[in-house]
Amino acid sequence: MSDKKDTKAPKQGVGAVAIKAIKDGKNNEETLAVVKAQFPDAKTSLASINWYRNKIRADGDKTVKTARELKAAEKKKKAKDDPLA
């Protein structure tokens, strides 16, 4: 037997990657792109990402915005950046 400890980082699954992206402030489309980049064969959809977002909020982290709140903020930002749009 070896006294060496396994120094590999624990593997992250789709859920861990999605939750991290959501907590980093990404919207559902951006989060899905991050997940697909790391797990190209995953069958993750926007509905899956929204489920993770809602689960985070249901678990008590109300700092995570809903998909609807994010879309409204993006729309408001676009209008502010381009008043002719």
HELIX and SHEET records of a PDB file:
HELIX    1   1 VAL A   14  LYS A   23  1                                  10    
HELIX    2   2 ASN A   28  GLN A   38  1                                  11    
HELIX    3   3 LEU A   46  ALA A   58  1                                  13    
HELIX    4   4 ALA A   67  ASP A   81  1                                  15    
END                                                                             
